[in-house]
């Protein structure tokens, strides 16, 4: 099954498009424009992806629309990979040397899936370490501009994270009980 995932650069580009915002549907010509590949290569990959159960299609008018299936067995895994290699995740990883000493970067699953928050105070990004805050602010603002929405983020030092864990802080517990994608570090770094 793993060999079915990354067999061509067209497939990789399609996965990035579909999973960068899994709430969207795309028609073939739109995908061709976005990934800058030949239409026949895109159609061929979409047919293969549909055969493997990755995407689903639906005709609307004179167009075929495709979207990624959330019940695909590797959906969460691929979503995590794309979150780390595109958008804010990619930007944070690429610029981590400018951010100071970063120990942990976590994105909430609702942020990665482009789903509405269950409550307005929910954190989209938690970043732990000795951070250069102006640099972090700049990266977050750039992503906010791309997405057209505010990103709720929380920087913390390692000591603050440890302190909040020992006190069973409600704010930290709300982060720990929500879905998450660890971009840098491990779940163990977060939960202690």
N, C-alpha and C positions, 0 to 999 in steps of 0.2 A: 504494500500500500504506500509506503513512503516514497518508493521510486516513481509513483504516479504524481507526486506533488510538484516537483521542480524539474520538469523535463525540457523546458525551453524558456528563453528570455521573454517571449510573449506571455507565457503562463505566469511568470513572476510579475510582470507588469500588470496583468489582469488581476492577480491576487492583491497587489498593492492598491489598485483602484477600488475593487470591491470591498476590501476590508479596511481601508482608510476611513470609510463612512458606510458601514453595513446597512444603514437605513435606506440607502439610495438604490434606485433601479436605473439601468443604463441601456440605451439602444446601441446597436452594433456600430453605427457611424460615429456616435458619441465616443465610444470606446476607442475606435480607430484614431480619432483626433487626440484623445487624451494620452494614448500610449505611443503614438507615432509609429505604427506598424501597418503592414499591408492588410487590406480588408480580408483577403483569403486566409492569411495566417490567424487573424483574430477569429474569423468564423470557425476555422478548424479547431482552435483551442477551446472556444466556447462549446463546440460539439463534444469534444473530449471531456471537458469539465462537467458538462451535463450528464454524459454517460457515467462518469464517476460519482455522480450525486453531489457535486460541489455547487452547481448553480441550477437555477430553475428559470424557465422562460415563459413568457406570456405575450400573445399577440394583442396589440392595441392599435386600432386603425390599420395603417399600412406598415407598422413597425413591430419588430420583435424586441421586447424588453427582457433584460436579464438581471438577476440579483443573486447574491450568495445565500445559500441555504444555511440557516442557523442550526439545523439538525444534522449537518454534516459532521461526521465523527471527529474530525480534526479542526472544527471551527474555532474553538477557544484557543487551541495551540497556535493556529495560523494568525488569529487576531492578535495574540500576544507578540508573535514575531513581527507582524506589520506595525504594531504600536511602537516597537523598539527601533524599527528601521525607517519610519516615516514621521512626519509631523513633529510634535513637541518632543516625543521620545528620542527621535534621531537628533534633533537639535541639542538636547541636553547631553546626550552621549558624546556627540561631536565636539561640544564646547566644554566638557567637564573639567578640562585643565584650566579654563578661564574662571570656572565657578568656585575654585578653592579646593578643599579636600572633601569630596563627596563620598559618603558611605552608603547611601541608600536613595533610590529614586523609585517612587511608587505612583502609578496612575490609577484612579478608580475605574472600575469596569464600566460604569455609566458614561464616563468621559470617553473611554476607548470605543464604546459601542455607539456613541452619539445619541444616547438615550436621555430623556429628561431626568433631573435629580428628584429623589423622593422628598427632599426638603431643601430649601435654598442655601442653607449653611453647609451642605455636604461638600467635602474637600475633593477637588479634581486631581491635585498633585500634592504629594508629601515628599519633601526632599530633606535629607538629614546629613549634616556635616558642618564643617567650618566653612561657611559660604561667603562668596562675594555677592552681596545682595543686589547692587546695581546691575551686574551682569545677568543675574537670574531674572530680575524684573524686565530687562531688555528682551530676553528670550521668550518670556511669557507674553509680553505685550505683542511681539511679532506674531505669535500663534493666535492670540486673541483677534488680531486684525484679519488673519487668514480665515478663522472660523466665524468671525462676526459675532462673537459672544464673549462675555467675561469668563475668566478662568479663576476659580477659587483655589489658591495654593497656600501651603503652609511650609515655611522653612523652619527647621529645628536643629539644635546642636545635638550631638550624641548624648551629652549629659542630660539635656532636657527630655529626650526620648526615654532614657533610663528612669529618670525621676517620675515621669508620667506613667510609665509601666508599673513601677513599684506602688504608686498611689492609686492605681486602677482608675486613672483619669477618664471621665465620661467622654471627653472629646476624642482621646486616643482609642477608647473602646469602640466608639462609633466607626472609626476608620478600620479597626481590626475586624469588626463584624461585617463590613461591606465587602463586596467583590473587589478584587484588585489585580493589577498587572505589575509585577516587579520588573522595572526596567534595568536597574543596577542594584546589586546586592541580592539577598535571599529573603525568603519569608522569615527565616530564623533571625536575621538581623532586625526585622521589624518586631517580632513577637518576643524576642529574647530567649 
